[in-house]
Amino acid sequence: MKKIWNGKMAILAALILWVGVVRCLTGCVQNEAPEKLRDLDFTVVGDGEVPEELKKLIESKKAAPFKLTYSDGQGLYLVEGYGEQETGGYSIQVHQLYLTEESIVFDAELMGPQAGEDGGTEKSYPYIVVKTEYLEDPVVFQ
């Protein structure tokens, strides 16, 4: 009888220890987003205003999804491309561009053609180029 009692106590102690370890590990992980210091003003840059060197980079990468930054010393360009799409009619919406203590956060989303909209039959390579103030902080694309 004493052996059965000791075995149950050992299993109970191991279970309590396991629950404690799991709770500690999940409680120690921080999933909080970094605190926003301020929004950044930006301009969506048209093809005619994109620096030539940046145009060449975009052209070489546009077939696959990509994210890149470029600076000309005057401003910071953030580029997000969504790779080859079967049709046209896509647009890109910038949700947020802001500064945190450690980084610049850029959040944009590809929006598909509207229902009933003819996207054509040619492939497209949607991307967006955004220009903001020159900062040396790393960029986090979301």
C-alpha positions as CSV (number, residue, x, y, z in Angstrom):
1,M,0.0,0.0,0.0
2,K,2.9,2.4,0.9
3,K,4.5,1.7,-2.5
4,I,1.3,2.6,-4.4
5,W,1.0,5.8,-2.3
6,N,4.6,6.8,-3.0
7,G,4.1,6.1,-6.8
8,K,1.0,8.3,-6.9
9,M,2.8,11.1,-5.0
10,A,5.8,10.9,-7.4
11,I,3.5,11.2,-10.4
12,L,1.6,14.1,-8.8
13,A,4.8,15.9,-8.0
14,A,6.1,15.4,-11.5
15,L,2.8,16.7,-12.9
16,I,2.9,19.8,-10.7
17,L,6.5,20.4,-11.6
18,W,5.7,20.1,-15.4
19,V,2.7,22.5,-15.1
20,G,4.9,25.0,-13.2
21,V,7.7,24.8,-15.8
22,V,5.3,25.2,-18.8
23,R,3.6,28.2,-17.1
24,C,6.9,29.8,-16.3
25,L,8.2,29.4,-19.9
26,T,5.1,30.8,-21.5
27,G,4.9,33.6,-19.0
28,C,8.5,34.6,-19.6
29,V,8.0,35.1,-23.3
30,Q,7.1,38.6,-24.3
31,N,4.9,39.0,-27.3
32,E,4.3,42.7,-26.8
33,A,4.8,45.0,-29.8
34,P,7.5,47.6,-29.3
35,E,6.1,51.0,-28.2
36,K,5.4,53.4,-31.0
37,L,7.3,56.7,-30.5
38,R,5.7,58.5,-33.4
39,D,4.2,58.0,-36.9
40,L,6.4,58.8,-39.8
41,D,5.3,61.0,-42.6
42,F,5.8,59.3,-46.0
43,T,5.1,59.7,-49.7
44,V,4.3,57.0,-52.1
45,V,6.8,57.4,-54.9
46,G,5.8,57.1,-58.5
47,D,8.0,55.3,-61.1
48,G,9.3,58.6,-62.5
49,E,10.6,59.7,-59.1
50,V,12.4,56.5,-58.1
51,P,16.2,56.8,-58.2
52,E,17.8,54.9,-61.1
53,E,19.9,52.6,-58.9
54,L,16.8,51.6,-56.9
55,K,14.8,51.0,-60.2
56,K,17.5,48.5,-61.2
57,L,17.3,46.7,-57.9
58,I,13.5,46.5,-58.1
59,E,13.6,45.2,-61.7
60,S,16.1,42.5,-60.7
61,K,14.0,41.3,-57.7
62,K,10.4,41.8,-58.9
63,A,9.6,38.2,-60.0
64,A,9.6,37.0,-56.4
65,P,8.3,38.7,-53.2
66,F,10.9,41.1,-51.7
67,K,11.5,43.8,-49.1
68,L,14.3,46.3,-49.3
69,T,15.5,49.7,-48.1
70,Y,17.5,52.3,-50.0
71,S,18.9,55.6,-49.0
72,D,20.2,58.4,-51.2
73,G,21.4,60.4,-48.1
74,Q,18.3,62.7,-48.4
75,G,15.6,60.2,-47.6
76,L,14.9,56.6,-46.8
77,Y,13.0,54.5,-49.4
78,L,11.1,51.4,-48.3
79,V,10.1,49.0,-51.0
80,E,7.9,46.0,-50.7
81,G,7.2,43.8,-53.8
82,Y,4.7,40.9,-54.0
83,G,6.2,38.9,-56.8
84,E,4.5,37.7,-60.0
85,Q,0.7,37.8,-60.0
86,E,-1.4,36.1,-62.7
87,T,-3.3,39.3,-63.6
88,G,-3.2,43.1,-63.0
89,G,-5.7,45.1,-60.9
90,Y,-3.8,44.8,-57.7
91,S,-3.2,47.7,-55.3
92,I,-1.1,48.1,-52.1
93,Q,-2.3,49.7,-49.0
94,V,0.1,51.1,-46.3
95,H,-1.4,50.5,-42.9
96,Q,1.3,51.9,-40.8
97,L,4.8,53.5,-40.8
98,Y,6.1,54.4,-37.4
99,L,9.2,54.7,-35.3
100,T,9.9,52.7,-32.2
101,E,12.9,53.0,-29.9
102,E,14.8,50.4,-31.8
103,S,13.4,50.3,-35.4
104,I,11.1,51.6,-38.1
105,V,8.0,49.6,-38.6
106,F,6.4,49.3,-42.1
107,D,3.1,47.5,-42.6
108,A,1.6,47.3,-46.0
109,E,-0.8,44.8,-47.7
110,L,-1.5,43.7,-51.2
111,M,-5.1,44.1,-52.1
112,G,-6.5,41.9,-54.9
113,P,-8.6,43.0,-57.8
114,Q,-12.1,44.1,-56.8
115,A,-14.9,41.7,-57.5
116,G,-16.1,42.1,-61.1
117,E,-12.9,44.1,-62.0
118,D,-11.1,42.9,-65.1
119,G,-7.5,42.4,-64.2
120,G,-6.5,41.6,-67.7
121,T,-4.6,38.6,-68.9
122,E,-1.1,39.8,-68.5
123,K,1.0,39.0,-65.4
124,S,1.8,41.9,-63.1
125,Y,4.5,42.5,-60.5
126,P,3.0,44.8,-57.9
127,Y,5.3,46.7,-55.5
128,I,5.2,49.9,-53.6
129,V,8.0,52.5,-53.0
130,V,7.6,54.8,-50.0
131,K,9.9,57.6,-49.1
132,T,10.3,59.0,-45.6
133,E,12.8,61.0,-43.7
134,Y,16.4,59.7,-43.5
135,L,16.9,57.5,-40.4
136,E,19.5,54.9,-39.7
137,D,17.3,52.6,-37.7
138,P,16.7,49.1,-39.0
139,V,13.4,48.5,-40.7
140,V,10.9,45.8,-39.7
141,F,8.5,44.8,-42.5
142,Q,5.2,43.4,-41.2
